[in-house]
């Protein structure tokens, strides 16, 4: 089973941008967002930097603040 490293980097960058943009639109600092989401400040910083080795349950906790989640799916859309 091959892992598409470039693909995962692109996905994490999109998630990072989404979280950062929506956090700012909500008028929250990273620290405020961490407190409200129940996540650590370090995790929020790493998430917004697009770190690829973050835990998906925590990513979903952050995305849940915006009624979103990451779900598995085929990259070819099938």
N, C-alpha and C positions, 0 to 999 in steps of 0.2 A: 504494500500500500504506500503510495507516494504522498508526500505532504507538500503542498504548494506554499512554499515559504513566502514568495512574493505576494501571493493571494492573501495570506493571513496578515501580512504587513499592511496591505491596502485596506482590509476589513478593519483592523485595529485603528488605523489612521482615520477612517470614516467615523468609527465609534467615538474616538477621541474628539474629533471636531464637533460631532453632534452633542456630546455631553458638555463640552466647553461652551459652545454657542448657547445652548439652552440654559445652562447654569447662569451664564452672564445675563441672558434675557430675563431670567427670574430674579435678577438683582442679588445673587448670592455670591459670596466669596467662596473659595475652595474650602475654607475652614467651616463656614456655615453649611455648605452643601454636605460635607463629611458628617457633621453633627446630625443634620436632618435625615440623612440617608442611613445613618448607623454604621457608616464605613470610616476607616481611618484616613486621616489627612494624607499620609504617605501614599495610600492606595489611589486616592483621587488624583494626586499629582502624577503618579505613574500612568494612570489611565488616560489622563489628558495629554500625556506625552506620547501615547501610542504604544506603550510597552506591550509586547506580544505575550508575555508569560504571566498575565494576570489571571486570576480565577474567574471562570465564567459565572459562577453563582454570585460573585461580587459585582461583576459587570452588569448582570441582570438586576441586582439590587439598585445600582446607580441608574440604569435605564428605566427601572420601575418608577422612579421619581417623575418621569415624563410619559408614563403609561406605555412604555416600549419594552421589548425584550429581544434577546438574541435567541434564535432557534436554529437547530441543525437543518441543513438542506443541501442539495446538490448544487455545485457551482454552475452547472450547465442549465439549471432551471427545470430539469426533468423530475 
